Amino acid sequence: MASLLSVNVGMPEDVAWRGRTVHTGIFKSPVSGSVMVRKLNIDGDGQGDLDGHGGEQRAVLVYQIDSIRFWQHYFGHAGVEFGQFGENFTVDGLSDQDVCIGDRYRIGEAEFEPMVTFGRSGLSTRWQIDTGSLLELAEACDVPTRWSCRTGVCHTRITPLLAGATTYLPDPLEAPDNGRVLICCARPDSDIVLDL
């Protein structure tokens, strides 16, 4: 079973590196007590290079204790502390072999859900467990779509899936070809982009 060992935060600062000044948020320190995870980061935390870090889909960096132990052994010292690799969450029990992009995790009251992007509409929003199907999410966001049966029987709402993966609940009578999805009975398994 996975466990959260440490929550680490730190604000960006300017540091000298190889003859120049770099604005970085790599320096994190453990905090005690609860902290709020928000859309763009954790309270008390920030990212220095927003082109490569942070944002809605990279608000929290997770690093596993087994990787920290590897580097301790590799460098021959045990002086590595939580947060030293710039991670916000230091975890145990989530190996690289078991974790995939798009996986959802719950820590306390925070649940990390996939992003759904409606490509033609230019709208992105988080899918949540109580949202229902992708069709229901599209309707809630006023994304134009049409439908008929809502159960995957009529195939009226086959939509190109431009990126990501989905699952069906309930299963349609016949699933569409790869790269297409029945949004009336599909839910995202990862961050997705739909041609809507």
C-alpha positions in Angstrom: 0.0 0.0 0.0 1.3 3.5 -0.9 1.9 6.1 1.8 2.7 9.8 1.8 6.0 10.3 3.8 6.4 14.0 3.4 4.9 17.2 1.9 7.5 19.6 0.7 7.2 23.2 -0.4 9.5 26.1 -1.3 9.3 29.4 -3.2 11.5 30.2 -6.2 14.7 32.0 -5.7 17.6 33.2 -7.8 20.8 31.2 -7.6 24.2 31.5 -9.3 24.9 28.5 -11.5 27.7 28.1 -14.1 28.3 31.8 -14.3 24.7 32.9 -14.6 21.7 33.5 -12.4 18.9 30.9 -12.5 15.4 31.4 -11.1 14.5 28.0 -9.6 11.9 26.4 -7.3 13.9 23.2 -6.8 14.6 23.9 -3.1 11.8 22.3 -1.1 11.5 21.7 2.7 9.1 19.4 4.6 6.1 21.0 6.2 4.1 19.8 9.2 0.3 19.7 9.2 -2.1 20.1 6.3 -1.5 22.2 3.2 -4.0 23.0 0.4 -3.3 21.7 -3.0 -4.7 24.1 -5.6 -5.1 24.2 -9.3 -1.6 25.5 -10.0 0.4 24.4 -7.0 0.5 23.8 -3.2 0.1 26.7 -0.8 3.6 27.9 0.1 5.1 26.4 -3.1 6.1 27.9 -6.4 7.9 27.0 -9.6 10.7 29.1 -11.1 10.6 27.9 -14.7 7.0 27.9 -15.7 7.8 26.7 -19.2 9.0 23.3 -17.8 7.2 23.1 -14.5 3.9 23.8 -12.8 0.6 24.5 -14.4 -2.7 22.7 -14.2 -1.3 19.3 -15.3 2.0 19.6 -13.4 1.0 21.3 -10.1 2.5 18.6 -7.9 5.8 16.7 -8.3 5.9 13.2 -6.7 9.1 11.3 -6.0 9.4 7.9 -4.4 11.6 7.0 -1.4 13.1 4.1 -3.4 14.6 6.5 -5.9 16.0 8.7 -3.0 17.6 5.5 -1.5 19.1 4.7 -4.9 20.7 8.1 -5.1 21.9 7.9 -1.5 23.7 4.6 -2.4 24.9 5.9 -5.8 26.5 9.0 -4.2 27.7 7.1 -1.1 26.0 9.1 1.6 22.8 9.1 3.5 22.4 12.9 3.7 19.5 13.2 1.3 16.5 14.8 2.8 12.8 14.9 1.8 12.3 17.6 -0.8 15.9 17.6 -1.9 14.9 16.5 -5.4 12.4 19.2 -5.7 9.5 16.9 -5.0 6.3 18.1 -3.4 5.2 14.7 -2.2 7.7 12.1 -1.1 5.9 8.7 -1.3 6.5 5.1 -0.5 4.9 2.2 -2.4 4.4 3.8 -5.8 7.1 2.2 -8.0 7.9 3.4 -11.5 6.6 0.1 -12.8 3.2 0.7 -11.1 2.5 4.4 -11.9 1.3 5.6 -15.2 0.5 9.1 -16.6 -3.1 9.7 -16.0 -3.4 7.6 -12.9 -5.6 9.1 -10.2 -4.7 9.3 -6.5 -6.4 10.5 -3.4 -4.4 12.0 -0.5 -6.6 13.2 2.4 -9.5 15.1 0.8 -7.6 15.9 -2.4 -8.2 13.7 -5.4 -6.1 14.3 -8.5 -8.3 13.8 -11.6 -7.6 13.9 -15.4 -7.9 16.9 -17.6 -10.4 16.8 -20.4 -9.7 19.2 -23.3 -12.3 19.9 -26.0 -10.0 20.7 -28.9 -12.3 22.6 -31.2 -14.0 24.5 -28.4 -10.6 25.5 -26.8 -11.9 24.5 -23.3 -10.1 22.4 -20.7 -11.6 21.2 -17.4 -11.0 18.6 -14.8 -13.1 15.5 -14.9 -14.3 14.4 -11.5 -15.8 11.1 -10.4 -19.3 12.6 -10.0 -19.2 14.2 -13.4 -20.6 11.2 -15.2 -19.9 10.5 -18.8 -17.8 12.7 -21.2 -21.1 13.6 -22.8 -22.4 15.0 -19.5 -19.2 16.9 -19.0 -19.5 18.4 -22.5 -23.1 19.4 -21.8 -22.1 21.0 -18.5 -19.4 23.0 -20.3 -21.8 24.1 -23.1 -19.7 22.3 -25.7 -21.9 21.6 -28.7 -22.7 17.9 -29.2 -25.5 15.7 -30.2 -26.7 12.5 -28.8 -29.6 10.0 -28.9 -29.5 6.9 -26.6 -26.8 7.9 -24.0 -25.9 4.2 -23.5 -23.6 3.4 -26.5 -26.3 1.6 -28.5 -27.0 4.1 -31.3 -23.4 5.2 -32.0 -24.7 8.8 -32.6 -21.9 10.3 -30.5 -18.7 8.8 -31.8 -16.0 11.4 -31.3 -12.4 11.4 -32.4 -10.1 10.9 -29.4 -7.0 13.0 -30.2 -5.0 12.1 -27.1 -5.3 10.0 -24.0 -7.3 6.9 -23.0 -10.9 6.3 -21.9 -12.9 3.5 -20.4 -16.6 2.6 -20.8 -19.3 2.5 -18.2 -21.5 0.8 -19.2 -19.8 -1.0 -22.1 -21.3 -0.1 -25.5 -22.7 -2.9 -27.7 -19.8 -2.3 -30.0 -16.8 -0.1 -29.3 -15.7 2.2 -32.0 -12.3 1.9 -33.8 -9.1 3.0 -32.1 -8.8 6.8 -32.0 -12.5 7.2 -31.6 -14.7 7.2 -28.5 -18.4 7.0 -27.6 -18.6 10.0 -25.2 -22.1 9.1 -24.1 -20.8 6.2 -22.0 -17.0 6.9 -21.7 -14.9 8.3 -18.8 -11.3 9.4 -19.0 -8.5 7.1 -17.8 -5.9 9.8 -18.4 -5.7 13.4 -19.5 -7.5 13.4 -22.9 -8.2 15.6 -25.9 -11.5 15.2 -27.8 -12.3 16.7 -31.2 -15.2 18.7 -29.9 
